[in-house]
Amino acid sequence: MNKATSSTRYLEMVLALPLANRLINAKEIAIRTGKSIPWIYHEEKAGRFPKRIRIGTRGVAWRGCEVQRWLDQCTTTSKIS
């Protein structure tokens, strides 16, 4: 299996999983939003994105339900504009 096939399968798997009731990492958020990982951290720091939680000494994640709520809000806002 080549790297492109592996990446495609990972992307398909990630997008098939619902966000509710689980923690998600920055890479998955980047895939779902089309934004970069630095953008996620920047928007979080500015208060425009949900806060991450620490899941160990070096790991962080976001609550899927909060990210989904943020995505829904963005979709609603863009439909109104």
SULWOHU-V242138 format. One record per run of one state. SS is the DSSP state (hx for helix, st for strand, lp for the rest). FROM is the first residue (numbers start at 0). LEN is the number of residues. Records with the same first field share a line. If there is no record, write none. Layout:
SS=FROM-LEN / FROM-LEN
This chain:
lp=0-2 / 16-6 / 24-1 / 33-3 / 45-7 / 54-5 / 80-1
hx=2-14 / 25-8 / 36-9 / 63-17
st=22-2 / 52-2 / 59-4
